[in-house]
């Protein structure tokens, strides 16, 4: 979620649509909004309302400094985890050849 907000602020339905376009990451509004609320309470994201030309006002979410730090920490941890799994899978491939 934080990675989707890294480059720009987005509103909820836009985030659902983005996730739906990524294989294996589809989600629903019922899952997304509680997560966004938690991130807001943790001060990882901030929100603002903006009028929409095609409907009611939209709540936009954007990363805070705390959110950027959390994203960077997660990215580092994810890289270590990914590398460890890749190493194990590579070892499996070598042992079966």
C-alpha atoms as an extended CHARMM CRD file, in Angstrom:
* protein
*
        97  EXT
         1         1  UNK       CA              0.0000000000        0.0000000000        0.0000000000  PROA      1               0.0000000000
         2         2  UNK       CA              2.7200000000        2.4630000000        0.9510000000  PROA      2               0.0000000000
         3         3  UNK       CA              4.5460000000        1.7620000000       -2.3090000000  PROA      3               0.0000000000
         4         4  UNK       CA              1.4640000000        2.8060000000       -4.2950000000  PROA      4               0.0000000000
         5         5  UNK       CA              1.5520000000        6.1610000000       -2.5420000000  PROA      5               0.0000000000
         6         6  UNK       CA              5.2940000000        6.6770000000       -2.9410000000  PROA      6               0.0000000000
         7         7  UNK       CA              5.1280000000        8.8570000000       -6.0330000000  PROA      7               0.0000000000
         8         8  UNK       CA              1.7810000000       10.5790000000       -5.6950000000  PROA      8               0.0000000000
         9         9  UNK       CA             -1.3450000000       10.9100000000       -3.6390000000  PROA      9               0.0000000000
        10        10  UNK       CA             -4.2590000000        8.6850000000       -4.6110000000  PROA      10              0.0000000000
        11        11  UNK       CA             -7.8720000000        8.1300000000       -3.6570000000  PROA      11              0.0000000000
        12        12  UNK       CA             -9.3500000000        4.8220000000       -2.5160000000  PROA      12              0.0000000000
        13        13  UNK       CA            -11.0560000000        3.5550000000       -5.6630000000  PROA      13              0.0000000000
        14        14  UNK       CA             -7.9690000000        4.4340000000       -7.6820000000  PROA      14              0.0000000000
        15        15  UNK       CA             -5.9020000000        2.2340000000       -5.3400000000  PROA      15              0.0000000000
        16        16  UNK       CA             -8.4040000000       -0.6520000000       -5.6640000000  PROA      16              0.0000000000
        17        17  UNK       CA             -8.1870000000       -0.3770000000       -9.4590000000  PROA      17              0.0000000000
        18        18  UNK       CA             -4.3820000000       -0.2840000000       -9.4350000000  PROA      18              0.0000000000
        19        19  UNK       CA             -4.1880000000       -3.3630000000       -7.2200000000  PROA      19              0.0000000000
        20        20  UNK       CA             -6.7810000000       -5.1290000000       -9.3720000000  PROA      20              0.0000000000
        21        21  UNK       CA             -4.5210000000       -4.6660000000      -12.3890000000  PROA      21              0.0000000000
        22        22  UNK       CA             -1.6350000000       -6.5220000000      -10.7110000000  PROA      22              0.0000000000
        23        23  UNK       CA             -1.8640000000      -10.3050000000      -10.8550000000  PROA      23              0.0000000000
        24        24  UNK       CA             -2.3320000000      -11.7180000000       -7.3610000000  PROA      24              0.0000000000
        25        25  UNK       CA             -2.9690000000       -8.3910000000       -5.6260000000  PROA      25              0.0000000000
        26        26  UNK       CA             -6.6640000000       -7.7620000000       -6.2880000000  PROA      26              0.0000000000
        27        27  UNK       CA             -8.4870000000       -6.4230000000       -3.2500000000  PROA      27              0.0000000000
        28        28  UNK       CA            -11.8270000000       -4.9610000000       -2.3400000000  PROA      28              0.0000000000
        29        29  UNK       CA            -12.9230000000       -1.7050000000       -0.7780000000  PROA      29              0.0000000000
        30        30  UNK       CA            -13.8470000000       -3.6990000000        2.3390000000  PROA      30              0.0000000000
        31        31  UNK       CA            -10.2020000000       -4.6840000000        2.7640000000  PROA      31              0.0000000000
        32        32  UNK       CA             -8.6170000000       -1.4560000000        1.5740000000  PROA      32              0.0000000000
        33        33  UNK       CA            -10.3510000000        1.1670000000        3.6900000000  PROA      33              0.0000000000
        34        34  UNK       CA             -9.6480000000       -0.4510000000        7.0760000000  PROA      34              0.0000000000
        35        35  UNK       CA             -5.9830000000       -0.6800000000        6.0840000000  PROA      35              0.0000000000
        36        36  UNK       CA             -5.9000000000        2.9640000000        5.0040000000  PROA      36              0.0000000000
        37        37  UNK       CA             -7.5700000000        3.9570000000        8.2880000000  PROA      37              0.0000000000
        38        38  UNK       CA             -4.9340000000        2.0600000000       10.2490000000  PROA      38              0.0000000000
        39        39  UNK       CA             -2.1380000000        3.7000000000        8.2550000000  PROA      39              0.0000000000
        40        40  UNK       CA             -3.7040000000        7.0950000000        8.9380000000  PROA      40              0.0000000000
        41        41  UNK       CA             -3.9330000000        6.3930000000       12.6890000000  PROA      41              0.0000000000
        42        42  UNK       CA             -0.2730000000        5.3090000000       12.6330000000  PROA      42              0.0000000000
        43        43  UNK       CA              0.5330000000        8.5610000000       10.8080000000  PROA      43              0.0000000000
        44        44  UNK       CA              2.0610000000        6.7050000000        7.8670000000  PROA      44              0.0000000000
        45        45  UNK       CA             -0.3630000000        8.4760000000        5.5340000000  PROA      45              0.0000000000
        46        46  UNK       CA             -2.1640000000       11.7810000000        5.6540000000  PROA      46              0.0000000000
        47        47  UNK       CA             -5.4650000000       12.5710000000        3.9990000000  PROA      47              0.0000000000
        48        48  UNK       CA             -7.1340000000       15.4940000000        2.3280000000  PROA      48              0.0000000000
        49        49  UNK       CA            -10.4580000000       16.0120000000        0.6230000000  PROA      49              0.0000000000
        50        50  UNK       CA            -10.6740000000       17.2810000000       -2.9250000000  PROA      50              0.0000000000
        51        51  UNK       CA            -13.7110000000       18.1550000000       -5.0040000000  PROA      51              0.0000000000
        52        52  UNK       CA            -14.3160000000       15.8820000000       -7.9770000000  PROA      52              0.0000000000
        53        53  UNK       CA            -15.6860000000       17.0270000000      -11.3250000000  PROA      53              0.0000000000
        54        54  UNK       CA            -17.5470000000       13.7230000000      -11.7230000000  PROA      54              0.0000000000
        55        55  UNK       CA            -19.0680000000       13.0740000000       -8.3120000000  PROA      55              0.0000000000
        56        56  UNK       CA            -18.7260000000       13.6510000000       -4.6000000000  PROA      56              0.0000000000
        57        57  UNK       CA            -15.4650000000       14.8810000000       -3.0320000000  PROA      57              0.0000000000
        58        58  UNK       CA            -12.6880000000       12.3170000000       -2.8220000000  PROA      58              0.0000000000
        59        59  UNK       CA            -10.4050000000       11.5720000000        0.0950000000  PROA      59              0.0000000000
        60        60  UNK       CA             -6.8170000000       11.4540000000       -1.1010000000  PROA      60              0.0000000000
        61        61  UNK       CA             -4.0600000000        9.5980000000        0.7330000000  PROA      61              0.0000000000
        62        62  UNK       CA             -0.3740000000       10.4540000000        0.6240000000  PROA      62              0.0000000000
        63        63  UNK       CA              2.7640000000        9.2600000000        2.3790000000  PROA      63              0.0000000000
        64        64  UNK       CA              4.0810000000       11.1200000000        5.3670000000  PROA      64              0.0000000000
        65        65  UNK       CA              7.7420000000       11.1930000000        6.3720000000  PROA      65              0.0000000000
        66        66  UNK       CA              6.9650000000        8.3640000000        8.7950000000  PROA      66              0.0000000000
        67        67  UNK       CA              5.3290000000        6.4070000000        5.9660000000  PROA      67              0.0000000000
        68        68  UNK       CA              8.4040000000        6.8640000000        3.7710000000  PROA      68              0.0000000000
        69        69  UNK       CA             10.6240000000        5.5520000000        6.5600000000  PROA      69              0.0000000000
        70        70  UNK       CA              8.3120000000        2.5540000000        7.0480000000  PROA      70              0.0000000000
        71        71  UNK       CA              8.3250000000        1.8570000000        3.3070000000  PROA      71              0.0000000000
        72        72  UNK       CA             12.1200000000        2.0460000000        3.1400000000  PROA      72              0.0000000000
        73        73  UNK       CA             12.4660000000       -0.3050000000        6.1190000000  PROA      73              0.0000000000
        74        74  UNK       CA             10.0020000000       -2.7480000000        4.5590000000  PROA      74              0.0000000000
        75        75  UNK       CA             11.8180000000       -2.6170000000        1.2060000000  PROA      75              0.0000000000
        76        76  UNK       CA             15.1140000000       -3.4950000000        2.8820000000  PROA      76              0.0000000000
        77        77  UNK       CA             13.5540000000       -6.3650000000        4.8390000000  PROA      77              0.0000000000
        78        78  UNK       CA             11.7220000000       -7.6150000000        1.7410000000  PROA      78              0.0000000000
        79        79  UNK       CA             14.9730000000       -7.6700000000       -0.2530000000  PROA      79              0.0000000000
        80        80  UNK       CA             16.6400000000       -9.8100000000        2.4380000000  PROA      80              0.0000000000
        81        81  UNK       CA             13.6470000000      -12.1630000000        2.5410000000  PROA      81              0.0000000000
        82        82  UNK       CA             13.4730000000      -12.3990000000       -1.2750000000  PROA      82              0.0000000000
        83        83  UNK       CA             17.2020000000      -13.1010000000       -1.5180000000  PROA      83              0.0000000000
        84        84  UNK       CA             16.9660000000      -15.8220000000        1.1390000000  PROA      84              0.0000000000
        85        85  UNK       CA             14.0710000000      -17.5320000000       -0.6550000000  PROA      85              0.0000000000
        86        86  UNK       CA             15.8250000000      -17.2170000000       -4.0230000000  PROA      86              0.0000000000
        87        87  UNK       CA             18.9120000000      -18.7770000000       -2.4550000000  PROA      87              0.0000000000
        88        88  UNK       CA             16.8990000000      -21.7030000000       -1.1150000000  PROA      88              0.0000000000
        89        89  UNK       CA             15.1350000000      -22.2180000000       -4.4250000000  PROA      89              0.0000000000
        90        90  UNK       CA             18.4570000000      -22.0650000000       -6.2560000000  PROA      90              0.0000000000
        91        91  UNK       CA             19.8860000000      -24.6740000000       -3.8740000000  PROA      91              0.0000000000
        92        92  UNK       CA             16.8790000000      -26.8920000000       -4.6070000000  PROA      92              0.0000000000
        93        93  UNK       CA             17.4590000000      -26.5420000000       -8.3520000000  PROA      93              0.0000000000
        94        94  UNK       CA             21.1580000000      -27.4240000000       -7.9850000000  PROA      94              0.0000000000
        95        95  UNK       CA             20.4540000000      -30.5180000000       -5.8980000000  PROA      95              0.0000000000
        96        96  UNK       CA             18.0000000000      -31.9760000000       -8.4340000000  PROA      96              0.0000000000
        97        97  UNK       CA             20.2640000000      -31.5530000000      -11.4730000000  PROA      97              0.0000000000
